[in-house]
C-alpha cells in the first residue's frame, strides 16, 4: 500500500505487528524499552529477505571523525564493532532485531502552508474527548436529527456531539474534506509583524587565542609566505556578509556582539557600546534583561558603514565569556521572531555563565544545564542559533552545539578559508515555522520504543527550516499482537501544530491506514531503505548524545544484520552502501566512547544504567553526531536518497 501523502512515509508497506526486541545489551532488565512485559509470541519476527529493492542513487557518505589515539587495541577496519564483554551470545540470547515499523515526516514541507491552500478547511477540528484524535474522513460517525456519534478509531471512545455543538462550530457541518486537512486559526495573538523586520546578531570571539595564525599563501624565492590570524579571517568574512546583506536584504537589522573576558554589545554600530563584565557575567537574569531591552533601530542600509568600521577595529585579547555572550545575543534576537544568532569561537567557555572549564580538581564539574536552558528559550522565541568553531581546537562542541541542534541552526568546524562560506550558508537559512509540535497517534496497543509506552506520542520540534525531517518508530505490545493480526488495517494520525512567520496558529492533520501483515517475513521489496537509513542515523545519534551508548550500539548492530540479509541475496545497492557507511561511522564513535568509559573504570552495568549526556566526544565526533541527528532524504530524479547536511 502506497502512502497517501509523500510528506509522511512509512518504511514498510505493512505494519509488522509482531516485532519485538528479543533482548537488549547485558545488564538491562528483561523488559521492553518502555517497561512492557516480554511474552512468547506464536509469530516470531523474521528478517529474511526475498525481494531486493530498486537501487538508489549514490550520495557522499558522512565524514569519519579522527579515531582516538589512546586506543590500546587496534582491529582491522573490515571487522564489525567489538561486542561488550560477556555478550549476549554467552547467555544464549539473540540480538535486538531491526524494527521496520518506522514513519518519516518531512516537516519542512508540511509547515509550508503556501503549498497547501487546496486542503485548507474553514471548519474547526473536532477532537476525541479521551485521546484528542481529530475526526477525519476515515472516521466512522453516525448522524441523527439530534446528535452525531463518533467512535474514535484510536481509543474506542464514543463521542456524542449535540446539534447545539454543531451550530457553535465545535463539530463539522459535514464530513471533513479529506485525509490531509489544514486548520488555520485566523486569530493572531500579536500585532502585525513585518517579515523582513528580523535581526541578525553576529556573536564573535575576540579572545587571545583568536590571534593564532595560519598560512594562506605559500612563500617562494621572491617573497615570504602570508599568514592570517583567525580574527582577521573572521573580520574579512563578516565584511563580506555585511555587504551581501546590504544587497539582498537592505531593510534587515544587523547587530554585533563580541566577547573575551567581557561581553561588548555594539548593536548596529551607531551608538555607544555596552560592556558587561565582572559580576554581570554570572547573573543570568541581568544579562538577559540587558539583551531584551537593547534597541537596534536601524537597518543595514543605514548602518553598513558603521558596522564595517566596528568590525575592522576588533582586536584579540583575554579569556572566553562565550556563555554570557550567547545569552545576550539570543535575548536581543528574541525581540523579533525568525531572527538569527551566528556564533564564531575557537575555544571553550572559561569565564562567566556556561563555563566549561573546571576551575580546580576540587571544584564541581561544569553543568550542561545552561546551554540546554538557553537553547530551549531560543527555540521558544523562534530564534535560530548557528555555531562555528575553528578546527584543531577543543571547543566542547557537544555542549555548545546544543544551541544550534535545538533551534534548527548549523553546526560546523571551520578554518580561515571556509568561515566566510559557512556564515553565508547560515544567513541563507530561514525559519518556516516556530513552536512546532508533532503528535502521532496509533491504535490502543501501539507503543513508541525509547520515547513513549502509550499509543500517543508528542514531540516538540521547535523551529523548522527547509528540509527538516524527523522519524518515529513504533511497535505493538506483545499481548496485543494476536488482536492486531486479526485486523486488516490500522489507522495512524499526525497532528502538526505550529506558528507561521506571520504568527498564524496552524494545525495540519494527516490520517492514514496501513495494512497489517500476518506473515513473520519482512519482504525487502516493501522496505523504504531511505526511511530506515535516516531513522537509524537519527535514533543512534540521539541515544549517543544522551549517553545511552550501548543501546545505540544494539540498534546499529540490528541494522547491520538487516543490511547483511539484503546483501546475501544480491550485491548491495548504492544507497544501502551509504546507509552502511553511516552505521560504520556511528559504530566507531560508540566504540571509542565505550573504550573511554571502560578506561575510567566504569563497569558495563553502570554504563548501561547511565542516562547522563555524553561528555567524551571530540569536536569532530560531535559534529558528525549532530549531522546524523539531522539526516534526511532528498528527491533526486523521482528517486530518494539518504543524505546528511554538510
C-alpha positions in Angstrom: 0.0 0.0 0.0 1.5 3.3 -1.1 1.4 6.3 1.3 -1.2 8.9 0.6 1.0 11.8 1.4 4.6 11.9 0.3 5.5 14.0 3.3 4.5 11.2 5.6 6.2 7.9 4.6 6.4 4.5 6.2 9.5 2.3 5.9 7.4 -0.8 5.3 4.2 -1.3 3.3 2.6 -3.1 6.2 2.6 -2.9 10.0 4.8 -5.7 11.3 2.8 -6.2 14.5 4.9 -9.0 16.0 8.2 -7.1 16.1 9.8 -7.0 19.5 13.4 -6.6 20.8 14.4 -10.2 21.7 17.0 -8.9 24.1 18.9 -5.8 25.0 22.5 -5.5 26.0 23.9 -7.3 29.0 22.8 -5.7 32.3 19.4 -4.4 31.1 16.2 -5.7 32.5 14.2 -8.3 30.7 11.5 -5.8 29.8 10.8 -3.9 26.6 12.2 -0.4 26.3 9.1 1.2 27.8 8.7 -1.3 30.7 6.5 -3.7 28.7 6.5 -7.3 29.8 8.0 -9.8 27.4 5.9 -12.8 26.4 6.4 -15.6 24.0 4.9 -14.9 20.5 3.5 -17.5 18.2 4.7 -15.4 15.3 8.5 -14.9 15.7 9.7 -11.8 13.8 12.0 -12.7 10.9 14.3 -10.5 8.8 14.7 -12.9 5.9 14.7 -11.2 2.6 13.1 -12.4 -0.6 13.0 -9.3 -2.9 15.7 -6.7 -3.4 14.7 -3.0 -3.6 15.5 -1.0 -6.7 19.0 0.5 -6.4 19.1 4.1 -5.3 21.3 7.0 -6.5 24.7 7.4 -4.8 25.4 10.2 -2.4 28.5 11.1 -0.4 28.9 9.4 2.9 29.4 11.4 6.1 32.9 12.3 7.1 34.6 9.9 9.6 35.9 11.7 12.6 39.5 11.0 13.7 39.8 7.9 15.9 41.1 8.1 19.4 44.9 7.8 19.5 44.8 6.3 23.0 43.2 3.0 22.0 45.1 0.1 23.5 43.7 -2.4 21.0 43.5 -2.0 17.2 41.4 -4.0 14.9 41.2 -4.3 11.1 38.7 -1.8 9.7 36.9 -4.6 7.9 35.8 -6.2 11.1 32.5 -5.2 12.8 32.4 -3.2 16.1 33.6 -5.2 19.1 31.0 -6.8 21.4 30.6 -5.8 25.0 32.4 -8.2 27.4 30.4 -11.4 28.3 28.0 -10.5 25.5 24.6 -11.7 24.6 25.7 -15.0 23.0 27.2 -16.1 26.3 23.7 -16.0 27.8 22.2 -17.9 24.9 20.1 -14.8 23.9 19.5 -13.4 20.4 20.2 -9.9 19.4 17.8 -6.9 19.1 16.3 -7.1 15.6 15.8 -4.2 13.3 12.4 -2.6 13.7 11.0 -1.7 10.3 7.9 0.0 11.8 9.2 3.5 11.1 7.5 6.6 9.8 9.2 9.6 8.4 7.8 13.2 8.4 9.2 15.9 6.1 8.3 18.7 8.4 10.0 21.4 6.3 7.4 20.7 3.6 4.4 20.1 5.9 4.7 23.6 7.6 4.8 25.4 4.2 1.1 26.4 4.0 1.6 28.3 0.8 1.7 24.9 -0.9 -1.4 23.6 0.9 -4.1 26.1 0.1 -6.2 23.4 -1.6 -6.5 21.4 1.7 -7.3 24.3 4.0 -10.6 23.9 5.8 -12.9 26.6 7.1 -14.1 24.2 9.8 -12.6 23.7 13.2 -11.1 20.3 14.2 -13.2 18.0 16.3 -11.2 16.3 19.0 -11.9 13.0 20.7 -12.8 13.6 24.4 -10.3 11.0 25.5 -7.2 10.7 23.3 -7.5 14.1 21.4 -7.5 12.4 18.0 -9.1 14.6 15.3 -12.2 13.4 13.4 -11.4 12.7 9.8 -13.0 11.4 6.6 -11.8 8.0 7.7 -13.8 8.2 11.0 -16.9 6.1 11.5 -19.7 8.5 12.5 -23.4 8.3 12.6 -25.7 11.4 12.5 -29.3 11.6 13.6 -31.6 14.6 14.0 -30.4 15.4 17.5 -26.7 14.4 17.6 -23.7 12.9 15.9 -21.9 9.9 17.3 -18.3 9.2 16.5 -16.5 6.1 17.8 -12.8 7.1 18.0 -10.7 4.7 15.8 -7.7 5.2 18.1 -9.1 4.7 21.7 -12.6 3.4 21.1 -14.4 6.2 23.0 -17.9 7.0 21.9 -18.1 10.8 21.3 -21.6 12.2 21.2 -21.9 15.7 19.6 -25.1 17.5 20.1 -26.7 19.7 17.4 -26.0 22.8 19.6 -22.4 22.0 19.4 -22.7 21.7 15.7 -24.2 25.1 15.5 -21.5 26.6 17.7 -18.9 25.4 15.3 -17.4 22.8 17.6 -18.0 20.0 15.2 -18.2 19.9 11.4 -21.4 20.6 9.5 -20.3 17.9 7.0 -17.8 15.2 6.8 -14.2 16.5 6.9 -12.8 17.1 3.4 -10.0 14.6 3.3 -7.2 12.7 4.9 -4.8 15.7 4.9 -6.5 18.8 6.3 -5.1 22.2 7.2 -6.9 24.1 10.0 -5.8 27.8 10.3 -6.8 29.9 13.2 -7.3 33.4 11.8 -6.9 35.0 15.2 -3.4 36.2 15.6 -2.1 36.6 19.2 0.1 39.6 18.4 0.2 42.8 16.3 1.0 42.6 12.6 4.6 41.7 12.0 6.8 42.7 9.1 8.5 39.5 8.0 11.6 41.5 6.9 11.8 43.0 10.4 14.1 40.5 11.9 17.6 40.7 13.5 20.9 39.0 12.6 23.3 39.0 15.5 27.0 38.2 14.9 28.5 36.9 18.2 32.2 36.9 17.7 35.1 35.5 19.9 37.9 38.0 20.3 39.8 36.2 23.0 43.6 35.9 22.9 43.5 32.5 21.0 42.0 34.2 18.0 45.4 35.6 17.3 46.7 32.2 16.2 47.8 32.4 12.5 47.6 30.1 9.6 49.5 30.1 6.3 47.2 31.2 3.5 49.7 31.8 0.7 53.0 29.8 0.5 56.2 31.7 0.0 58.8 31.3 -2.8 62.2 32.7 -3.6 60.8 36.1 -4.2 58.5 36.5 -1.2 57.7 35.2 2.2 54.6 33.1 3.0 51.5 35.0 4.0 49.9 34.3 7.4 46.5 35.4 8.6 45.1 35.2 12.1 41.7 33.7 12.9 40.3 37.1 13.9 41.5 38.5 10.6 39.7 35.7 8.8 36.5 36.3 10.7 36.8 40.1 10.1 37.0 39.5 6.4 34.1 37.0 6.4 31.9 39.5 8.4 32.6 42.3 6.0 31.6 40.1 3.1 28.4 39.1 5.0 27.5 42.7 5.7 28.0 43.6 2.0 25.9 40.6 1.0 23.1 41.6 3.4 23.2 45.2 2.1 22.5 43.9 -1.4 20.0 41.1 -0.6 18.1 42.4 2.4 18.8 46.2 2.9 15.9 46.5 5.4 17.2 43.8 7.7 18.6 44.8 11.1 22.1 43.6 11.9 23.9 43.7 15.3 27.4 42.9 16.5 28.4 41.3 19.9 31.9 40.4 20.9 33.3 38.5 23.8 36.6 37.9 25.6 36.9 38.4 29.3 33.9 40.8 28.9 30.9 41.0 26.6 30.6 44.1 24.4 27.3 44.9 22.6 27.9 47.1 19.6 24.4 46.7 18.3 24.0 48.3 14.9 27.3 50.2 15.4 25.8 53.6 15.6 25.6 54.0 19.4 28.0 53.7 22.4 28.9 50.1 23.0 27.6 48.5 26.2 30.0 46.3 28.2 29.2 43.5 30.6 32.0 42.4 32.9 32.8 41.0 36.3 29.7 40.1 38.4 27.4 40.7 35.4 28.9 37.7 33.6 27.4 35.3 36.2 24.0 37.0 36.6 21.6 35.2 34.1 18.6 37.5 34.6 20.7 40.7 34.4 22.4 39.6 31.1 19.1 38.5 29.6 17.4 41.8 30.6 20.2 43.8 29.0 19.7 42.0 25.7 15.9 42.2 25.7 15.8 45.9 26.2 18.7 46.7 23.9 17.4 48.6 20.9 18.6 48.1 17.3 16.5 50.7 15.5 18.4 51.0 12.2 18.6 48.6 9.2 21.7 47.5 7.4 21.2 50.1 4.6 21.7 52.8 7.3 24.4 51.1 9.4 26.6 49.2 6.9 29.5 51.7 7.1 29.4 52.0 10.9 29.3 48.2 11.4 32.1 47.6 8.9 34.3 50.0 10.8 33.5 48.4 14.1 34.5 45.0 12.7 37.8 46.4 11.3 38.7 47.8 14.8 38.3 44.5 16.7 41.4 43.3 18.5 42.0 39.9 20.2 42.9 39.5 23.9 41.6 38.0 27.1 39.5 34.9 28.1 36.3 33.4 26.6 33.0 34.5 28.1 31.0 32.5 25.5 28.0 31.8 27.7 27.1 35.4 28.6 27.7 36.5 25.0 25.4 33.8 23.7 22.7 34.7 26.2 22.7 38.4 25.5 22.7 37.7 21.7 19.7 35.4 22.0 17.9 37.9 24.2 18.5 40.6 21.6 17.3 38.4 18.7 14.2 37.2 20.7 12.6 40.6 20.1 11.9 39.5 16.5 10.6 36.1 15.5 12.7 34.4 12.9 15.9 36.2 14.0 19.4 34.6 13.8 22.4 34.4 16.0 25.7 33.3 14.4 28.4 32.4 17.0 32.0 32.1 15.9 34.6 30.9 18.5 37.8 29.0 18.8 37.8 27.9 22.4 35.6 26.6 25.1 33.9 28.9 27.6 36.1 29.5 30.6 34.6 32.5 32.4 31.1 33.5 33.4 27.8 31.7 32.8 28.1 28.4 31.0 31.8 28.0 31.6 33.0 24.5 30.6 36.4 24.6 32.3 36.7 23.1 35.8 38.5 25.7 38.0 40.2 23.2 40.2 40.4 19.5 40.9 38.2 20.0 44.0 35.6 22.2 42.3 32.3 20.7 40.9 32.2 19.8 37.3 30.6 22.3 35.0 26.9 21.7 34.4 25.5 21.4 30.9 22.2 22.9 32.1 23.0 26.4 30.9 23.1 25.5 27.3 20.0 23.3 27.5 18.1 26.2 29.1 19.3 28.8 26.6 18.6 26.5 23.6 15.0 26.0 24.9 14.5 29.7 25.3 15.8 30.5 21.9 13.6 27.8 20.2 10.5 29.1 22.1 11.2 32.6 20.8 11.8 31.5 17.2 15.5 32.3 17.1 17.9 30.2 15.0 21.4 29.8 16.6 24.3 28.6 14.4 27.6 27.6 16.0 31.0 27.6 14.2 34.2 26.5 15.9 37.8 26.5 14.5 39.4 23.2 13.6 42.2 21.9 15.7 40.7 23.2 19.0 38.6 21.7 21.8 35.6 24.0 22.0 33.3 21.4 23.7 31.1 21.3 20.7 29.0 18.6 22.2 27.7 21.1 24.8 27.7 24.4 22.8 26.3 22.7 19.8 23.0 22.1 21.7 22.2 25.8 20.9 22.1 25.0 17.2 20.7 21.5 17.5 17.6 22.6 19.4 16.9 25.7 17.3 17.5 24.5 13.8 20.8 26.2 13.2 24.0 25.0 11.7 26.9 23.3 13.4 30.3 23.2 11.7 34.0 23.3 12.2 35.7 25.9 10.0 39.1 27.3 9.2 40.2 30.7 7.8 39.4 29.6 4.3 35.9 28.3 4.9 34.5 30.6 7.6 33.1 33.1 5.1 31.2 30.4 3.2 29.7 28.9 6.3 28.5 32.3 7.5 26.8 32.9 4.2 25.1 29.5 4.4 23.9 30.3 7.9 22.4 33.6 6.7 20.6 31.7 3.9 18.6 29.5 6.4 15.1 30.8 7.0 12.6 29.9 9.7 9.4 28.5 8.1 7.6 27.9 11.4 8.1 28.1 15.1 6.7 26.3 18.2 6.3 23.2 16.1 4.9 20.2 17.9 4.3 16.8 16.2 1.8 14.4 17.7 1.5 10.9 16.3 -1.5 8.7 17.3 -1.9 5.0 16.7 -4.5 2.5 17.9 -4.5 1.5 21.5 -1.9 -1.3 21.9 0.8 0.5 20.0 3.8 2.0 21.8 6.9 4.0 20.8 10.2 2.4 21.8 12.7 4.8 23.6 10.0 7.5 23.8 6.5 6.6 25.0 4.7 3.5 26.2 1.4 5.0 25.3 -0.3 4.9 21.8 0.1 8.7 21.6 3.5 10.4 21.2 4.1 14.1 21.3 7.4 15.5 20.3 8.5 19.2 20.5 10.4 20.2 17.4 10.7 24.0 17.9 12.0 25.9 14.9 11.7 24.4 11.4 13.8 25.3 8.4 13.6 23.9 4.9 14.4 20.2 4.6 13.8 19.2 8.2 12.8 15.6 8.5 12.1 13.6 11.6 11.3 9.9 12.2 9.4 7.8 14.7 9.5 4.0 15.3 6.6 2.1 16.8 5.7 -1.4 17.9 2.8 -3.5 19.1 2.5 -4.7 22.7 3.1 -8.4 22.9 -0.3 -9.0 24.5 -2.0 -7.2 21.6 -0.3 -9.0 18.7 -3.0 -11.6 18.1 -5.8 -9.0 18.1 -3.9 -6.8 15.7 -3.2 -9.6 13.3 -6.9 -10.2 13.0 -7.3 -6.7 11.7 -6.9 -5.8 8.0 -5.8 -2.2 8.6 -4.9 0.1 11.4 -5.1 3.9 11.4 -2.3 6.4 12.1 -2.8 10.2 12.5 -0.3 13.0 12.5 -1.2 16.3 14.2 1.3 19.0 13.4 0.7 22.3 15.3 2.8 25.4 14.6 3.0 29.1 14.2 3.8 30.6 10.8 6.2 33.5 10.4 3.2 35.9 10.4 2.1 34.4 13.7 -0.9 32.4 12.5 -1.7 29.3 14.5 -2.0 26.3 12.3 -2.8 22.6 12.8 -2.2 20.1 10.0 -3.9 16.7 10.4 -2.9 13.7 8.2 -4.7 10.4 8.7 -3.7 7.2 7.0 -4.4 3.5 7.2 -1.8 0.8 7.0 -2.3 -2.9 6.3 -1.3 -5.4 8.9 1.0 -8.3 7.9 0.1 -11.8 9.2 3.4 -13.2 7.9 6.5 -13.2 10.0 8.6 -12.4 6.9 9.6 -8.9 6.0 9.9 -8.5 2.3 12.8 -6.3 1.1 10.7 -5.1 -1.8 8.3 -3.4 0.7 11.1 -1.6 2.6 11.9 2.0 2.1 15.6 1.9 2.8 15.9 5.7 2.8 13.4 6.0 5.7 15.2 3.2 7.6 18.6 4.8 7.0 17.5 8.2 8.1 15.8 6.8 11.2 18.9 4.7 12.2 21.1 7.7 11.9 18.8 10.0 13.9 18.0 7.5 16.6 21.5 6.3 17.3 22.8 9.8 17.3 20.2 10.9 19.8 20.9 7.9 22.0 24.6 8.6 21.8 24.2 12.3 22.8 22.0 11.2 25.8 24.8 8.9 27.0 22.9 5.7 26.1 25.9 4.3 24.2 25.2 0.5 24.4 21.6 1.0 23.4 22.8 2.8 20.3 25.3 0.0 19.6 22.5 -2.5 19.8 20.4 -0.6 17.3 23.4 -0.3 15.0 24.1 -4.0 15.1 20.4 -4.7 14.3 20.6 -2.5 11.2 23.9 -4.2 10.2 22.2 -7.5 10.3 19.3 -6.3 8.1 21.8 -5.0 5.5 23.6 -8.3 5.6 20.4 -10.1 4.9 19.9 -7.9 1.8 23.5 -8.2 0.6 23.4 -12.0 0.8 20.8 -12.1 -2.0 22.4 -9.6 -4.3 25.3 -7.1 -4.4 24.4 -4.3 -2.2 22.8 -1.2 -3.8 24.3 2.2 -3.8 22.0 3.7 -1.2 22.4 0.7 1.2 26.2 1.2 0.9 25.9 4.8 2.1 23.4 3.6 4.8 26.0 1.0 5.9 28.7 3.8 5.9 26.6 5.7 8.4 26.3 2.7 10.6 30.1 2.1 10.5 30.8 5.7 11.4 28.4 5.7 14.4 29.8 2.3 15.5 33.3 3.7 15.6 32.2 6.7 17.7 30.3 4.5 20.1 33.3 2.1 20.3 35.6 5.0 21.3 33.2 6.2 23.9 32.7 2.7 25.4 36.5 2.3 25.5 36.9 5.6 27.3 34.3 4.7 29.9 36.0 1.3 30.5 39.4 3.0 30.9 37.7 5.3 33.5 36.8 2.1 35.5 33.1 2.2 34.7 31.6 -1.3 34.5 29.1 -2.3 31.9 26.2 -2.1 34.3 27.0 1.4 35.3 27.4 2.4 31.6 24.0 0.9 30.7 22.2 2.5 33.6 23.7 5.9 32.8 21.3 8.5 31.2 23.7 11.4 31.6 24.6 13.4 28.5 27.8 12.2 26.8 30.9 14.2 27.6 33.7 12.3 25.9 33.0 13.4 22.3 35.7 15.2 20.4 34.6 18.3 18.4 34.9 16.3 15.2 32.9 13.4 16.5 30.3 15.8 18.0 29.9 17.5 14.6 29.3 14.1 12.9 26.8 13.0 15.5 24.8 16.3 15.3 24.8 15.9 11.5 23.5 12.3 12.0 20.6 13.7 14.1 19.6 15.7 11.1 20.0 13.1 8.4 17.4 13.5 5.7 16.3 12.0 2.4 16.0 14.1 -0.7 14.3 13.6 -4.0 16.5 13.0 -7.0 15.0 12.4 -10.4 12.0 10.8 -8.8 14.0 8.6 -6.5 15.0 9.1 -2.9 18.5 9.0 -1.4 19.6 9.5 2.1 22.0 12.3 2.9 23.5 14.5 5.6 23.8 18.2 5.8 27.4 19.3 5.2 
